[in-house]
Amino acid sequence: MSKPLTDQEKRKQISVRGLAGVENVADLKTNFNRHLHFTLVKDRNVATKRDYYFALAHTVRDHLVGRWIRTQQHYYEKDPKRVYYLSLEFYMGRTLQNTMVNLALENACDEAIYQVKTYLQIFQDGGTGTCFLDSMATLGLAAYGYGIRYEFGIFNQKIVNGWQAEEADDWLRYGNPWEKARPEYMRPVHFYGRVEHHPDGVKWVDTQVVLALPYDTPVPGYRNNIVNTMRLWSAKAPCEFHLKDFNVGGYIQAVLDKNLAENISRVLYPNDNFFEGKELRLKQEYFVVAATLQDIIRRFKASKFGPSVVCFFQVAIQLNDTHPAMAIPELMRILVDDEKLSWDTAWDITVRTCAYTNHTVLPEALERWPIDLFQNLLPRHLEIIYEINRRHLERITALYPGDYDRLRRMSLIEECGQKKINMAHLCIVGSHAVNGVAQIHSDIIKDTVFKDFYEVDPQKFQNKTNGITPRRWLVMCNPGLAEVIAEVKIGEDYIRDLSQLKNLLKFVDDDALIRDIAKVKQENKLKFAVHLEEQYKVKINPNSMFDVQVKRIHEYKRQLLNCLHIITLYNRIKKEPNKAWTPRTIMIGGKAAPGYHTAKMIIKLITAIGEVVNNDSVVGDRLKVIYLENYRVTLAEKVIPASDLSEQISTAGTEASGTGNMKFMLNGALTIGTMDGANVEMAEEAGEENLFIFGMRVKDVEALDQKGYDAMEYYNRIPELKQVMDQISGGFFSPGEPDLFKDIVKMLMHHDRFKVFADYEDYIKCQEKVSALYKNTKEWTKMVIHNIAGCGKFSSDRTIAQYAREIWGMEPSLEKITRRNDGALQKTLLESSEVAKLI
């Protein structure tokens, strides 16, 4: 019997087939050793695994540099419209393997590393990146991602005695081989101060200055030689210390005060769907847009359309959620105060330039900043927002005379209690396009959340269903499945055009395909079972159903509904231990925001249930419950390919879209879910009969709200539900602490906004169907094939192409940039100071 292929060998076949001779293995090996010796100052005797990773990263980065420079030269020559994607939640990781896949270098790198007696498996860099920037580069768009270079990313999660503990994620402690500091493009960002009005204009004076230092990271497209840029800003204090300060003892304190300024880029706020009005967060939001807009205008003025900003139509700015909403008043400030344009001209430019993506319908997640905080921190911008609001309300008054309630609802300033600025309203008024991220989400925005705005400007509102990149979420993380799809049936072009997966439907009854897909899944499960045993010291049955729910811990995502099912299944097994139960390994993972008490209690409940279930000899390996500690992208790339069942069980109408659901679907997991977020479109694409859909639809939730949701009605009517709740409240899962979960019990019984009990009965019945089908491997796998074939819509390439054509006014291109000799290219560019201005 032939030896099974490793993941690297499978990826090599799918992503680099036929390219073994293209890159010179000897050169790669030489460069690897050169970087180990000269860049890292190590030899093979003392080098660590991390040194090997950095040496390989620098070697691969060398292959990016020429393409990166050539891309900037290409943009200089063509001067295309540029799109700027602003987000406060970029942070880097797993760049090495993604770069090797996109540059077709994996084959040559594998061979070179093998020849120097090292193993590629040791090189695992972690963190999250972005599917959208990958797709922008792959589609040939002149695109730039802008964000903050956080010193500390989202925290690392530790589970200690069943409780979440947070540890700092010091992701930069060993350096980052992919980034390039650009101090020549450092920009000043102003805070505080006061506003002076003069006959010749408005001046913002006596401000405190923080410097924004850019770090550039290359973003390669897939096999097209295009390398775009993600630019992240780091906060630096200006070095304005004077000798007299030192002489009077103030120098040391002045140096210490530098930390206050540099705290702006110190830490990433967790995205917990709860808005906290902290001054540091507002500083972060203004810091990134102020630095970015200066950079955009600098680059624009250096183009053939400059130096006047009147032709700013060659720029598109996409606001990813409300966090970069300050781009609207900041652009107005620059155009009116600095560029001396009239208000009407400046407003026309601003609205045509900006577009807004909404990511949530939960009221508590929408940003509302106190007026007094704005007055102190950004006084000029408060004046501009007041003026935007005055003109906006004048327009609404003209359209709806006498409708004062509508004026109140649509105002940018909320007057009830403490006066606040509604940032979502600012984004809608100041943008030419507003989109949700799944069709159901976009419909809810139009029908309820922003109904008044939709009635005034219906042409603004669009849908752009989210997507994922198949390069990372199939080729990289599940090479066995990628190989089966490509080699056995439909060829490799689907990696660029995911819609080609629909061709799999022709083979849905093909026994060979069914067998191969089932085999890949089992191999992935065996590997993950080994990982679980090593990491969690739990031995599981790899033939059990891997039932997985991984996402941020939040009430609306309803991990509690999953808990109720686990306990119900446990009780059933205990009651009938001799019955032929379908074995399950239920895995739940995700981080709770540090200040979110209920979410932390949910984690404790899950781990407490696991303690009871996993140590019950009657249950044995028919049911295991595992909490996946510190869930992150690197762990997702292991668990998603191994999953059989994907839990997408949020209350209908609460999840904007989700992308995890798409990743599971593409990797051959079946979905049990509500008709919420992108689940709706997944059911449309794969056929609702090929998903396990249960529970209330949006209209049912609305009807229940009208009637009044009474949790006790379900508790008293459903015996199994009553038993489960009595076990939780009675201390069955918390011996010695019977009141440990009283807050969860009280919430579920008396004030559950997300109506867990209302969907319990249907959820349990649906899980019974899941268990029954899982026993029939052939029928289960045929349903899997239907799901994979239905994934074409959920490529981020499709999403970005729609953004480009329908919002940004740009046309994607599959054209490759011609590569040139790197040495000659760099000489050419060094002689051209004009190109440097556009970097």
C-alpha angles and dihedrals in degrees: 000000000000119000114259115254118253120236089256091054092048092048089048091056096046101039106029105027110153095009100094093114098042098084119047107244091197091056091049091050091048092049092047091055091043093055091045090053105035105023099038097025093224136122128212092265096063103022117121129212088261090054089053090050092051092046091052092043091054090047092053091042088058087064090054098051099073092045090046093053092042090053091055090048089050091053090048092052096045098032093205126182109280128217123207117201111202119198134154092209107065114122126157138245147124091039098141101066093038090053093049091051094047093046094042090239101127096093095050093042092050091052094045093049091047090053092053088052096248130120126235093213090078092066104087115149116184141210137072130293131175134270092202097061089048090053094045090057092043090053092050096244119157091238136158128192115213127192145120125296097226115203089209121034128202107320125267111247123225123185108217116181088338095308128110115247122185126224126185116262100223092183095163097052093106095036130252117262093196101059129083120201114225105196090164088070096049112143133201118237119197130215137177117358127114139274125248122194115209133173089253095049146289125309129197104209143173091034130161112241128217119183121229113214114196125221116193125211122189118238111197123205121225110278096321101103090240116134116183127189136249109196118198122188125224121197117238129178116236112253098236103142118145130208092239089059089057092047093053093045096256098111097083092049090047090054091048090050089061086079091064091060095042092050087083091082096030102100142013115236110232113250097236101152089246119107117224115188098219120160091224091057092052088048090053092050094050093040094059096045095044093051092042096050091050088052093047093050092045090053093044093051090052091056126084089264093061160112090053115064093210088095092056089132087100088073129076122188120195115199108210100210122325095297093094092040090118086076087083100058091034093055089048090050092052094046096044103033102031105025093036096226121156117261093248094050092046092048092050090053093046096050093045090049102046130069128177132217115201117210106180144036095192108115094215091058096056113102118245116172122202114246093227091056090052092046091057101038104032109014097164092050091052089056090050092049090050089053093047088051094047092054092042093053091046088058093047091048090053091050096043108024113196095010097125094162090059090049089053093048094047100041118116087221118066109211100186108110112324109021111247139177114239103219095193090058089049090052093050095047093044098046134074093213134035121187140181122212101237130029094248090048092050090049092051090051091054096040102043124353098048099012094133092054092046091054090054099042109016091161091067096063121089142154125238109177111213123250142188131226113253090207092069100025099048115009094043103035102031108028093158092061092041089054094049091051094046105037102034102042129354111019130241102288091092088079087072096031110035092182087079088076087083086077087074088074088076088065101040091117095041107123093206093054092045090051094047095049092047089049093052091050092051092049090052091049093050091052092048092046088058089049091051093050091050096045104033102024090231118130110213137185108255088201090061121099110268102223109188137187112174121166140100112309108251136143093241092055086059104219081161091068088055089051091053090053092049092053091045091052091046091052092049093051090049090050095048107023094164095057119109097252122185102245116237137190105199115200124188124180141165143108127267118217107257093244098042104104098183092051091052090050089052089056090050091050092051092050091045091053089049091053091056098040098043093051098047109107092198090061095042116163094338090091130022128169119203129180109212103222120218097005109203140143095284090054091043089057088059103040101040096060089048097049124109099182128033117204111215099161108146119143109274110265098024106083112075095206119303125213098205088073089058093048092054092046093051091049096054104264120135118231129234105190154129124259091267136123115342091343087088093058092041088058090048093051099043097029121262089250088065094059128060099241119182143157139032124342120220092267090052091052090050091049091050090050089053092048095041124252112250111187092186090064090064093041092055096041102046113060096196092051090049091050092050094049092046090053092052094045093041096057099252089138095035108047110194092016106066092165096050094107098034092117092055092046092048092049094049094045101042117015110019107150091186098055101227094171092052091065098035099094096047091044093054092049091049091051088054089057089050092053093048095050093045089066089063102067095184096052091042091053092047088056088049090055090052089053095048090047089053095055097087094098093055099068115119086223088068091045094051093045088057092048089050097049101034104034111016099038093232132128119225116232131206090195116126122226110239112245120228133194102289095222094051091043094053091048090052092049095046088058091053113076090174093067091051090061090062097053 
